[in-house]
């Protein structure tokens, strides 16, 4: 797998449905894995109004389109936000 | 369709973050029809859970999550971590055990009891589980947290398979594999990878695999609370190593979310997700319990008749015979009235099938009396003639107009409540005897689940967040004892909290978490009095564990026990009963005979009532509080009935609805009693037309509608909420009209019913209380030294001991100092040439151990300090404390400190020197030339060194520090010169003060109370003792801002206030300021020493008292009750200002109350802190 750190746009409805990477639209065929990890909120507890629930999630999906064929992509973001990043690709 | 089989509620103790009811509510929202509860190590929450399920129409699946000791496991021995650290949680693998039927519930109970049997940490082995579960109605689940699950995390699939196979071999078809996928990534516990591994193990062994979510919270948003619980449970600060969760997935997920998680895991190993989900539902169906038939809600389970020495057929006859025998003994002749009443009661008991209940309770009270332990019934049970006949209660229900229906009703098939008060000091003896008599299989104590309130929540969250312990401690103590969820409301409402800086922004996360802990169980303890008496199947109905003191304790609390229909007897340890027993023992010891205080009927000793009317009730049961003393002063009870009324009036309800004033007015003849209608006269006459008792409500309803008393009690209960009130109204009005009452009258009756129904007091309960009240007052009147010795020894009251000593002095009793040759572990009455005195007890010496007291008493008398040191073998600090507190004074003839002393007189300082030598073993042989100063040859141990004796001040300080008592003189004497100089008013001269004059009073804090008052505002009542008597001052909201912290946290106070005359003997003080008396005294002394001018010193104090507190202002809707001006009114509102936005609780009756009324105020209670009385000022001038 090659690693990246590229901001991308993802259409998300309970799970990623499609995303645009380097100008190409990729459709998600299957979710292979999901992982979520909480952050140690107590280290920030003294700054008020932090979201104690902040988690990063990584979706490993199989995606592609007609011309390019399929590949496996890892899409990551902060849960509930739209700061999507493409972090790895295996094709 | 998905069922969460594995769910942890708050009843897993610092593990789950949600109440069972919240979990059920969420499952219902998600459209689920079944829900599991698998709390750790017990069924603590199961009954509540089953009840919530029953209400929500959800089928409960109940199991337990147990720690399993793997073969060959040894607890890790690590150096002790901070606060116990991780040693608290050995993180053993776990297994889940579900019951599939009523029988299964029984096996579950026995398995859990077994898990708790030997260790403090409950745990089982595969062997224990197999012994209780193999081939029975239970299913064992091995999941992500099991030993096999952990082997999978290490990549040892074959070992994991072998481990599960071992369980299957023992348990056969009773084993399932449970996978959980929390999407944690990696290969850890509850990762998709591990879940897949569990599916493979199940597939290899042909076992069913189910899916669970190991739920610890109803909602994802509670995740931070779960972390705090992990850290708190392990007594460590929050850190990644110390918390179990990696993300917030362990909540009640919906079916699609669960399907997604299962599919991810199944895909990894090529398993069939649908099969897993189907197996989950199959297991759920198999384990679904019926809350009534299986769990046993709503049953009645009494001891078998055989254990009571009778049979089901003979029981009614036996009960009747015992009742008649009892009545013959009580009355001599049974009148037709008594006979009828007995027949009625026995008919009701028979109809309900409760013979066994009464026979059991009767046996228990006989048992207690047979042990020579004082015993009295309390509660509505005193209304029953059968209870009176069986000796369960000691008050004649017919003579005092008590009715049975309030206690036992044919319309309610619920076990009635009988509470038995016994001597607190001998309560455990009673428990032991009950256990012995009824057998361990039928008896267990009731548990009490302690839940988070604000103080504990602040402590635990603060510790988890690694805040400095000192800061956490100060924050926790600043709060009154309120619910955790009200923490922020209190920050808004209470000025002293804002002044302490607790409303700061940086503490917001802390208080968020504090509020989230609200009501979660944190600890299980033995209920102070509940004992379950049931049949021999008790241990199949409840798990039993050992209490801290070693008693078998059910895992259910009193509500659970009631829901399961188990007979619960409250055996309360009452210190007053012990105090009276001690008084009687002292009478026996000193005079050779003790009066029979159980034969004081008809309770008509005028001297006793005279003492009560003079408000000299300190130490008396129920009538000693400041408020009660005021009430008895106004009321002047003159009969037993009056005491019953007095006790009933002094309750939050009557005080709230202001029943006291109309009653006192009518009673003192200031106004005519109003009976509304002649028909009501028999009901209302006893209380001068004011409704005081529940019984009167019941009887009023019966008179107005013609219904039975039993129905009347149902109506009374229904009046408690608005919904019920409406129903009663629809029913009552037509019936009353039918009986010919006019509309206006019915309206007035209705008003009385709605306003008093929830506030009245049970007369039978009050009558039961009135008995020990009278007994204690009688003892105080006729044997004050013996009585107060009892009160001091068993400390039943609300006042510090020093106040009781003060009371003894006022009664002309001598307070006899500590004496190693006379004092024992108890306060004793002692006859002196000048009458009776009270000898101080060794038990109050700071730090003295029980066995030290025992050795001292054993070895008495002592010839000398050396003799004492050798034979009593107490610790050096204890001996030193004894010397300093004057325990050797009489042995060495040490008297008052005077200017002129013989140089040969030994002083306490000499004793201390000797003691130090004895301690270091360097005591030289006593020089012979000292011999002529002593007559006793053995006393040749202490040599007078010419050191001066301790001064009066030093002695007083030593007494306070060591005994917590100002035994030799009143502590206020120290401040008298200043108080005279500034012309402070004493309690004795207060009556001479002019109305509306401004005065200063001072004294030792005796009590602070925040009682409910009608306006809905918080009012602080402060009682001071200034050695001439008690002084009461009231702080209204306008002065609480700048002064409440002083009132709550200071022990010696100077209070400024305005006098209000309330009557010829009534004076109240409306406080306008409060200061630490010690600080004021320092200011006075410093100025006096500096200038040498008494006038300047007084002026300095005046200046201090007249200083306007910074930022002091009035806010809110406060309207001064009187016109006179206030010391200070400023416009700007700062954090030290007055009350903030005010919250008011509104009752069903329309009564408004402050949320801080009636709760224990902040600070330490007056009884706890007497040792702090000595004021030490940090570096003030002149010291």
Interface residues (C-beta under 8 A of the other chain):
Chain A: X14 X15 X31 X32 X33 X34 X35 X36 X37 X38 X40 X41 X42 X45 X46 X48 X49 X50 X52 X53 X55 X57 X58
Chain B: X182 X183 X184 X185 X186 X191 X192 X220 X221 X223 X224 X227 X238 X239 X240 X245 X246 X247 X248 X249 X256 X260 X264 X267 X464 X465 X466 X505 X506 X508 X509 X510 X512
